[in-house]
């Protein structure tokens, strides 16, 4: 049986190195993971482009919803160009209408502009009112995979929906469970879902090392950081999956 691949989302240079050293198969490169991930800075993209494993850049210009206007799209097009120039393997895209449905017109503009790069549809998918319809849209637009929690806060809480999404995909597009995927939850996911890849932050909480930075509002009292041992442990569990 083909091994299940592990994609690790990271937001800084230390996270990149931890993911690689832990044995990640692919990296989703972001900034601001605390708000679900935003477009990483060009310098971080350039660093990631030197790695030996595929890196996909999140293309999301601001926190908040995924309803983008023309100015947002212009920014996103430029960010796709930056990802390509950095030598990254792909980009992670999503765009919604006000009712939660995928914005097909905007996604087509973005996907066409990203020609030659791999494409992941991000968790804007989790807002749609009809998962089966959204799967068809993603297939038609040429996405390789859909990152989804099944519309739940954590993938482990969306198992029934995830199973229906996998069935709707019918092998035409990869369904990649993400959100709350850890060593503690992976067995429950794999016991219900036939998937070829999973997405995880593989992170641990680390307290701030300088109380003055906290007091001045520069950092939170603690933050999640990519942990190479967590990456390694989850990889080992995936390798042992039947």
C-alpha positions in Angstrom: 0.0 0.0 0.0 1.2 3.5 -0.9 2.3 5.5 2.2 0.1 8.3 3.3 1.9 11.6 2.7 2.3 14.2 5.5 2.0 17.9 4.7 3.2 20.2 7.5 2.1 23.9 7.7 4.8 26.3 8.9 5.1 30.0 9.2 8.8 30.8 9.7 12.3 29.7 8.9 12.6 27.6 12.1 9.4 25.8 11.1 10.8 25.1 7.7 13.9 23.4 9.1 11.9 21.5 11.8 9.5 20.2 9.1 12.4 19.1 6.9 14.4 17.5 9.7 11.3 15.7 10.9 10.7 14.2 7.5 7.7 16.0 6.1 6.7 15.1 2.6 5.5 18.6 1.7 5.2 22.0 3.3 2.4 24.5 3.3 4.2 27.8 3.8 2.2 30.6 5.5 2.5 33.5 7.8 0.1 34.1 10.7 -1.1 30.6 11.3 -3.0 31.9 14.4 -5.6 33.3 12.0 -5.6 30.3 9.6 -2.6 31.3 7.6 -1.8 34.3 5.3 0.6 34.7 2.4 4.2 34.3 3.5 6.7 37.1 2.8 8.8 36.9 -0.3 12.0 36.3 1.6 10.6 33.3 3.3 9.4 32.0 -0.1 12.9 32.4 -1.4 14.3 30.4 1.5 11.7 27.7 1.1 12.4 27.4 -2.6 15.9 26.0 -1.8 14.5 23.0 0.1 14.6 19.5 -1.3 10.8 18.9 -0.7 7.8 20.5 -2.4 6.6 23.7 -0.8 3.2 25.3 -1.5 2.6 28.9 -0.5 -0.7 30.1 1.0 -2.1 32.9 -1.1 -4.4 34.8 1.2 -3.8 38.5 1.4 -5.6 39.3 4.7 -7.3 37.8 7.7 -11.1 37.5 7.8 -13.4 36.0 5.2 -12.6 34.7 1.8 -14.8 37.1 -0.2 -12.2 39.1 -2.2 -12.6 42.2 -4.2 -10.6 43.3 -7.3 -7.8 44.9 -5.2 -7.4 41.6 -3.2 -7.2 39.7 -6.4 -4.5 42.0 -7.8 -2.5 41.4 -4.6 -3.0 37.6 -4.9 -1.9 37.6 -8.5 1.3 39.3 -7.5 1.8 36.8 -4.7 1.4 33.9 -7.1 4.1 35.5 -9.2 6.4 35.7 -6.1 5.8 32.0 -5.4 6.7 31.1 -8.9 9.8 33.3 -8.9 10.9 31.7 -5.6 10.8 28.2 -7.2 8.0 26.9 -5.1 6.1 23.8 -6.3 2.6 25.2 -5.9 0.1 27.6 -4.3 -2.9 27.2 -1.9 -6.0 29.1 -3.0 -9.6 29.8 -2.1 -12.3 32.4 -2.7 -15.9 32.5 -1.6 -19.1 34.2 -2.5 -21.1 36.0 0.2 -23.3 32.9 0.6 -20.3 30.6 1.2 -20.3 29.0 -2.2 -17.0 29.0 -4.0 -16.4 32.0 -6.2 -15.8 30.2 -9.5 -14.9 33.3 -11.5 -12.3 34.5 -9.1 -10.9 31.0 -8.6 -10.6 30.6 -12.4 -8.6 33.8 -12.6 -6.2 32.7 -9.8 -5.9 29.2 -11.1 -5.2 30.3 -14.7 -2.6 32.8 -13.4 -0.9 29.9 -11.5 -0.5 27.7 -14.6 2.4 25.4 -14.2 2.2 25.4 -10.4 0.4 22.8 -8.2 -2.9 23.8 -6.8 -4.5 23.1 -3.4 -8.0 24.4 -2.6 -7.9 25.6 1.1 -10.5 25.5 3.8 -12.7 28.1 2.2 -14.2 24.8 1.0 -15.4 24.2 4.6 -17.9 27.1 4.3 -19.8 25.8 1.2 -23.4 24.8 1.6 -23.0 21.8 -0.8 -19.7 19.8 -0.6 -20.5 17.6 -3.6 -21.0 20.7 -5.8 -17.8 22.3 -4.5 -15.8 19.1 -5.3 -17.0 19.2 -8.9 -15.9 22.9 -9.1 -12.5 22.0 -7.7 -12.1 19.2 -10.2 -13.2 21.4 -13.1 -10.7 24.1 -12.1 -7.8 21.6 -12.1 -7.0 21.5 -8.3 -4.9 18.6 -7.2 -6.4 18.4 -3.7 -8.8 19.9 -1.3 -7.7 20.7 2.3 -10.8 20.3 4.5 -12.0 19.5 8.0 -15.4 18.4 6.7 -16.9 21.8 7.8 -16.0 21.2 11.5 -13.5 23.0 13.7 -11.4 19.9 13.7 -11.2 17.1 11.2 -12.0 14.5 13.9 -15.4 16.2 14.4 -16.2 16.2 10.7 -15.7 12.5 9.9 -19.1 11.8 8.4 -18.8 14.8 6.1 -15.3 13.9 5.2 -16.4 10.4 4.3 -19.0 11.9 2.0 -16.5 14.3 0.4 -14.1 11.4 -0.3 -16.9 9.5 -1.9 -17.9 12.5 -4.0 -14.2 12.9 -5.1 -14.2 9.3 -6.3 -10.4 9.4 -6.8 -10.5 12.3 -9.2 -9.0 14.8 -6.7 -7.2 14.2 -3.4 -9.1 14.9 -0.2 -6.6 16.0 2.5 -8.0 16.1 6.1 -6.6 19.0 8.1 -7.2 20.9 11.3 -6.5 19.2 14.6 -4.7 16.3 13.0 -2.3 15.0 15.6 -0.7 11.8 16.8 -3.8 11.4 19.1 -6.4 11.9 16.4 -4.8 10.3 13.3 -5.9 6.7 14.0 -9.6 7.8 14.2 -9.3 9.6 10.9 -7.6 6.8 9.0 -10.0 4.2 10.4 -12.9 6.0 8.6 -11.3 7.6 5.6 -9.4 6.3 2.6 -7.0 9.2 1.9 -3.5 9.5 0.4 -2.3 12.6 2.4 -3.0 14.5 5.6 -2.2 18.0 6.8 -0.9 18.9 10.3 0.9 21.8 12.0 2.9 19.2 14.1 3.3 22.0 16.6 3.8 22.4 20.4 3.1 25.3 22.7 6.2 27.3 23.7 6.2 30.1 26.3 7.6 33.4 25.4 11.2 33.7 26.6 11.1 37.4 27.5 8.4 38.8 29.8 9.1 42.4 28.5 8.1 41.4 25.0 4.9 40.1 26.4 4.2 43.1 28.5 4.8 45.5 25.6 2.4 43.4 23.4 5.1 42.3 20.9 4.4 38.6 21.5 1.8 36.4 23.2 2.5 34.6 26.4 2.9 31.4 24.4 2.8 30.4 20.8 2.7 27.3 18.7 5.9 26.3 17.0 6.6 23.5 14.5 8.3 20.6 16.4 10.5 18.2 14.4 9.9 15.3 16.9 6.1 15.7 16.4 6.7 15.6 12.6 8.8 12.5 13.0 6.3 10.8 15.3 3.3 11.4 13.0 5.3 10.2 10.0 6.1 7.0 11.8 2.4 6.5 12.6 1.5 7.1 8.9 4.2 4.7 7.7 2.7 2.0 10.0 -0.9 2.6 8.8 -2.4 -0.6 7.2 
